[in-house]
Amino acid sequence: MLEVTIKTSKENMDVNMIHRFLTEDSYWAKDISFELVDHSLAHSFCIGAFVTGKQIGFGRVITDYYTFGWFADFFCIT
């Protein structure tokens, strides 16, 4: 069984992989710019799933850290 590690914070995310998935494979963010993805991650609570150091999943929460949270851009690569 593979061990999945969960990490938080933009600094732990593979922003290039996230951008590649969003711009090429998602229906909701086709052709989104790297700059927009990078900036949106900087202002969100980021969560990533990793197997042997490689990021295989991602999601972010847009939140005020008090009463509101919106789940966005969740995906897993198989």
matplotlib code that plots the C-alpha trace (Angstrom):
import matplotlib.pyplot as plt

x = [0.0, 1.3, 1.8, 0.1, 1.4, -0.8, 0.9, -0.5, 0.8, 1.6, 5.4, 4.9, 2.9, 4.2, 2.8, 4.0, 2.1, -1.0, -0.9, -0.4, -3.4, -5.7, -4.8, -4.7, -7.0, -9.6, -12.8, -13.1, -9.7, -8.6, -5.7, -5.5, -2.2, 0.6, 0.6, -3.1, -2.7, 0.3, -1.4, -4.6, -2.6, -0.8, -4.2, -5.8, -5.4, -3.6, -3.7, -1.7, -1.4, 2.0, 3.3, 7.1, 7.6, 5.5, 2.3, -0.7, -3.6, -4.4, -7.2, -7.5, -9.9, -10.7, -11.4, -11.5, -10.3, -13.3, -16.8, -16.4, -14.6, -15.1, -13.5, -11.9, -9.7, -9.7, -8.3, -6.3, -4.0, -4.1]
y = [0.0, 3.5, 6.0, 9.3, 12.4, 15.5, 18.9, 22.4, 25.8, 27.1, 26.6, 22.8, 22.7, 21.9, 25.0, 24.0, 20.7, 22.4, 24.9, 22.2, 20.3, 23.3, 24.7, 21.3, 18.9, 20.8, 22.1, 25.1, 26.7, 25.9, 28.1, 29.9, 31.8, 30.7, 34.1, 33.8, 30.3, 31.4, 34.5, 32.5, 30.0, 32.7, 33.9, 30.5, 27.6, 25.0, 21.2, 18.7, 14.9, 13.4, 9.9, 9.3, 13.1, 13.6, 15.6, 13.6, 15.7, 19.3, 21.5, 24.9, 26.7, 30.4, 31.5, 34.4, 31.8, 32.6, 32.0, 31.3, 28.7, 27.8, 24.6, 25.1, 23.4, 20.0, 17.2, 14.0, 12.5, 8.7]
z = [0.0, -0.9, 1.9, 1.2, 2.9, 3.3, 3.3, 3.6, 2.6, -0.9, -0.2, -0.2, -3.4, -6.9, -8.5, -12.0, -11.7, -10.4, -13.3, -15.9, -14.6, -14.4, -17.8, -19.7, -17.9, -16.0, -17.6, -15.3, -15.8, -19.4, -20.5, -17.2, -16.8, -14.5, -12.8, -12.0, -10.5, -8.5, -7.1, -6.3, -4.3, -2.4, -1.1, -0.3, 2.2, 0.1, 0.7, -1.3, -1.4, -2.0, -2.7, -2.5, -2.7, -5.8, -5.7, -6.8, -5.4, -4.7, -3.3, -1.9, 0.4, -0.1, 3.4, 5.9, 8.5, 10.7, 9.3, 5.5, 3.4, -0.3, -1.7, -5.1, -7.6, -5.9, -8.1, -7.9, -10.6, -10.9]

ax = plt.figure().add_subplot(projection="3d")
ax.plot(x, y, z, "-o")
ax.set_aspect("equal")
plt.show()
